[in-house]
Amino acid sequence: MKVTVYNCREFDEKELFEKYGRELGIDLVLCPDAPDEKNAVLAKESECIDIITSKMPRELLKVFANQGVKYITTRTIGYDHIDVKAARELGMTVANAPYGPCGVADYAVMLILMTIRRMKRILERTNIQDYTLKGIQGRELKDLTVGVIGTGRIGRTVLKDLSGFGCRLIAYDLYECEEVKAAGVPYVSLEEMWQQADVITLHAPLTDENYHMIDQEAISKMKDGVMIVNTARGGLIDTQALIAGIESGKIGGAGLDVVENEFGLYYYDHKSDILNNRELAILRGFPNVTVSHHMAFYTDDCVETVVRDSLLGCQCFVEGKENPWEVK
């Protein structure tokens, strides 16, 4: 059995892939680069390829299908970077490798606290020995209503974590969870979410239906000074509307681990490059916006989990066993 691994990071993943490859009896081809038409030849004689957040449109999928690839696993929870419909039409199975919810949940709570306490500005001032107080007065969670959009594993963990801060909690999800209700957290409509929440944190997958769910109209219905945290997918927010809301003061701050048009940008060193993402440059320039590079997931436990489970999924596929990681 042979698996070709793309986007393999030398400093944290390589050793783990080699370890689990030996344990599972899998012959691995490790490539540090994202999959493309040129390096697709590395996947020849591999039924399975293992990727991260690289775009896999129909045209590229065809190239890999022609190499004999029948199974694509992504070392992420989300799989919106893969054209799943095209993959299925080409006879390819798509799988993911979900990691535990605690890492992203911890990070989301951290961004909430950083945003309401204006931590970006505080750190910037400290770096230049400016110890004044004007402009960095924060708010306390006990005085705020926090709205959690998406109550899957991560959203539920965020609700659990926030329950100890004394804030009022509300939730929104297309599919209401009895565990959330039992914890005393009410589900509200999006209209009610916009009207009531002082802080909104996003934990929903990106779909055609919820693309730009936070847009100009939604923002106009929110509380003045609302703060928005996104550790899910950049496309959930209309960036132009977000920028306009920050500039007008309608939005009091944001903590963004994901942004639109981040493919091909994050996880690479672009210090000397002129980036084709003007909106990101604008967001990074605001004193009340914290931007990190899609790394809320990035913990010791997560890295080991996704490497191991992505390979286990490949093994299940090749051996014809039930595969809990297959995207249905």
C-alpha positions in Angstrom: 0.0 0.0 0.0 1.3 3.4 -1.0 0.2 6.9 0.0 1.5 10.2 -1.3 1.5 12.9 1.3 1.5 16.5 0.1 2.1 19.7 2.2 4.2 17.5 4.5 5.9 19.8 7.0 9.5 18.8 7.9 9.5 20.3 11.4 6.4 18.7 12.9 4.7 16.2 10.6 7.5 14.2 8.8 8.6 12.3 11.9 5.0 11.4 12.8 4.3 10.2 9.2 7.4 8.0 9.2 6.4 6.6 12.6 2.8 5.8 11.7 3.8 4.6 8.2 6.0 2.0 9.8 3.4 0.9 12.3 0.7 0.6 9.7 2.9 -0.9 7.0 2.3 2.0 4.5 4.8 3.0 1.9 4.9 6.8 2.0 6.0 9.4 -0.5 6.5 12.7 1.4 6.3 15.9 -0.6 6.6 19.3 1.1 4.7 21.1 -1.6 1.0 21.5 -2.3 -0.4 19.2 -4.9 -0.3 20.5 -8.5 -0.2 19.2 -12.0 3.6 18.8 -12.0 4.0 16.9 -8.8 0.9 14.7 -9.4 3.3 12.2 -10.9 4.5 11.4 -7.4 1.1 9.9 -6.8 1.5 7.3 -9.5 0.7 3.9 -8.1 -0.8 5.5 -5.0 -4.5 4.9 -4.5 -4.5 7.5 -1.8 -3.2 11.1 -1.4 -3.0 13.0 1.8 -3.3 16.9 1.7 -4.2 19.8 3.9 -6.0 23.0 2.8 -4.8 23.2 -0.8 -7.4 23.9 -3.4 -8.5 20.8 -5.3 -10.7 21.9 -8.2 -12.1 19.6 -10.8 -9.2 20.2 -13.2 -6.6 19.1 -10.7 -8.7 16.2 -9.5 -8.7 14.9 -13.0 -5.0 15.0 -13.1 -4.8 12.9 -10.0 -7.5 10.5 -11.1 -5.5 9.9 -14.3 -2.6 8.9 -12.0 -4.9 6.2 -10.4 -5.7 8.1 -7.2 -9.1 7.0 -5.8 -9.0 8.4 -2.3 -8.2 12.0 -1.0 -7.9 12.7 2.7 -7.4 16.1 4.1 -5.7 16.6 7.4 -8.4 19.1 8.5 -12.0 19.1 9.7 -13.2 21.2 6.8 -13.1 20.0 3.2 -14.6 22.9 1.4 -11.2 23.3 -0.5 -12.0 20.0 -2.3 -14.6 19.9 -5.1 -16.4 16.9 -3.5 -19.0 16.6 -6.3 -16.3 16.5 -9.0 -14.3 14.0 -7.0 -17.3 11.6 -6.7 -18.0 12.0 -10.5 -14.4 11.0 -11.1 -14.8 7.9 -8.8 -12.8 9.4 -6.0 -13.6 9.1 -2.3 -13.0 12.2 -0.1 -12.2 12.0 3.7 -11.2 14.3 6.4 -9.3 13.9 9.7 -11.2 15.7 12.5 -9.1 16.6 15.6 -10.3 17.2 19.1 -12.4 20.4 19.7 -10.3 21.8 22.6 -7.5 23.5 20.7 -9.8 25.6 18.5 -12.2 26.3 21.4 -9.3 27.4 23.6 -8.1 29.7 20.8 -11.6 31.2 20.2 -11.9 32.0 23.9 -8.4 33.6 23.8 -9.4 35.7 20.8 -12.6 36.8 22.6 -10.7 37.9 25.6 -8.0 39.6 23.5 -10.7 41.5 21.5 -12.7 42.7 24.5 -9.6 43.7 26.3 -7.9 45.5 23.3 -4.9 43.3 23.7 -3.4 44.0 20.2 -3.1 47.6 21.0 -1.7 46.9 24.5 1.0 44.7 23.1 1.9 47.2 20.4 2.2 50.0 23.0 4.3 47.8 25.3 6.7 47.1 22.5 7.5 50.8 22.1 7.4 51.5 25.8 4.2 53.4 25.7 2.5 52.7 29.0 -0.5 55.1 28.7 -4.0 54.0 29.3 -6.1 56.1 26.9 -7.8 54.0 24.3 -7.2 50.6 25.8 -10.1 50.4 28.3 -11.6 47.0 28.0 -14.9 45.2 28.9 -15.7 42.3 31.2 -17.3 39.1 30.0 -19.7 39.0 32.9 -21.3 42.1 31.4 -21.7 40.7 27.9 -23.9 38.4 25.8 -21.8 36.0 23.8 -23.5 34.4 20.7 -22.1 31.1 19.4 -23.0 30.3 15.8 -22.5 26.6 15.2 -22.9 24.1 18.1 -21.0 21.1 16.8 -18.1 19.7 18.9 -16.1 23.0 18.8 -19.1 25.3 19.4 -20.3 23.2 22.3 -16.8 23.2 23.9 -16.7 27.0 23.6 -20.0 27.3 25.3 -18.7 25.0 28.1 -15.5 27.0 28.4 -17.4 30.3 28.5 -19.9 29.1 31.1 -17.4 29.8 33.9 -17.0 33.5 32.9 -20.5 34.5 34.0 -21.5 35.9 30.6 -25.0 35.3 29.1 -24.8 32.7 26.4 -27.0 32.3 23.3 -26.6 29.9 20.4 -27.7 29.4 16.8 -27.5 26.3 14.7 -29.7 24.8 11.9 -29.7 21.6 14.0 -30.4 22.2 17.7 -28.5 20.1 20.2 -30.1 18.7 23.3 -26.8 18.9 25.2 -26.8 22.7 24.7 -30.4 23.1 25.8 -29.8 20.9 28.8 -26.9 23.3 29.8 -29.4 26.1 29.8 -28.2 27.9 26.7 -31.2 29.1 24.6 -31.2 28.8 20.8 -32.2 32.0 19.0 -32.8 33.0 15.4 -30.1 34.8 13.5 -32.2 37.9 13.7 -32.2 37.6 17.5 -28.5 36.8 17.5 -27.7 40.0 15.6 -29.9 42.0 18.0 -28.7 40.6 21.3 -25.0 39.5 21.1 -22.2 41.8 22.2 -19.7 39.2 21.0 -20.3 36.7 18.1 -18.0 33.7 17.6 -18.3 31.6 14.5 -18.0 27.8 14.6 -19.9 26.7 11.5 -18.7 24.9 8.3 -18.7 26.9 5.1 -21.5 26.0 2.8 -23.2 27.6 -0.2 -26.1 28.5 2.1 -24.1 30.3 4.8 -21.5 32.0 2.5 -21.2 35.6 3.7 -23.8 35.0 6.5 -22.3 38.1 8.1 -22.8 40.7 5.4 -23.7 44.4 5.3 -27.4 43.7 6.1 -26.5 41.4 9.1 -24.0 43.9 10.5 -26.5 46.7 10.3 -28.8 44.8 12.6 -26.1 44.1 15.2 -25.4 46.1 18.4 -23.2 49.1 18.1 -19.7 48.0 19.1 -20.3 44.3 18.5 -17.2 42.2 18.4 -16.7 39.3 16.0 -14.5 36.3 16.3 -13.9 33.8 13.5 -12.0 30.5 13.9 -14.1 28.7 11.3 -13.9 29.7 7.7 -13.2 33.2 6.2 -16.0 32.9 3.7 -18.6 33.1 6.5 -17.9 36.9 6.6 -18.2 39.4 3.8 -14.8 41.1 4.3 -15.8 44.3 2.6 -18.8 44.6 4.9 -16.6 43.8 7.9 -14.1 46.5 6.9 -16.8 49.0 6.4 -18.3 48.1 9.8 -15.0 48.6 11.6 -14.3 51.9 9.9 -17.8 53.2 10.8 -17.4 52.0 14.4 -20.4 49.7 14.2 -18.0 46.8 14.8 -15.9 47.4 17.9 -13.3 44.8 17.2 -12.5 41.4 15.6 -10.4 38.4 16.2 -9.8 36.5 12.9 -7.9 33.3 12.6 -9.3 32.9 9.1 -9.9 35.3 6.2 -11.2 35.1 2.7 -8.8 34.3 -0.1 -6.2 32.7 2.2 -5.4 29.7 0.0 -1.8 29.8 -1.1 -1.0 32.4 1.5 -1.0 30.8 4.9 1.7 28.4 6.0 4.3 30.0 3.6 6.9 32.7 4.2 5.9 35.8 2.2 8.1 38.3 4.0 9.5 39.7 0.7 6.4 39.2 -1.4 3.8 41.7 -2.5 0.6 39.9 -1.5 -2.5 40.0 -3.7 -4.9 40.4 -0.8 -5.6 44.0 -0.2 -8.4 43.3 2.3 -6.0 41.4 4.6 -3.6 44.3 4.6 -6.4 46.6 5.6 -7.6 44.3 8.4 -4.1 43.9 9.8 -3.8 47.7 9.9 -6.7 48.2 12.3 -5.7 48.6 16.0 -8.8 46.7 17.1 -8.4 43.7 14.8 -6.2 40.7 15.6 -5.4 38.5 12.6 -3.6 35.1 12.9 -2.9 32.6 10.2 -5.4 29.8 10.4 -3.7 28.1 13.3 -6.3 27.8 16.0 -6.1 24.0 15.5 -2.4 23.9 15.8 -1.5 21.9 19.0 0.6 18.9 19.8 -2.5 16.7 20.1 -4.0 18.0 16.8 -0.9 17.3 14.7 -0.5 13.8 15.9 -4.2 13.1 15.6 -4.6 14.2 11.9 -1.4 12.5 10.8 -2.5 9.2 12.4 -6.1 9.3 11.4 -5.5 10.4 7.8 -3.4 7.3 7.3 -5.8 5.1 9.2 -8.5 6.3 6.8 -6.3 5.4 3.8 -5.8 1.9 5.3 -9.6 1.4 5.8 -10.2 2.5 2.2 -7.7 0.2 0.6 -8.7 -2.8 2.8 -12.4 -2.2 2.2 -13.2 -1.6 5.9 -15.8 0.7 7.3 -14.2 4.2 7.3 -15.4 6.7 9.9 -13.4 9.5 8.2 -15.2 9.2 4.8 -17.2 12.3 3.8 -20.7 11.1 3.1 
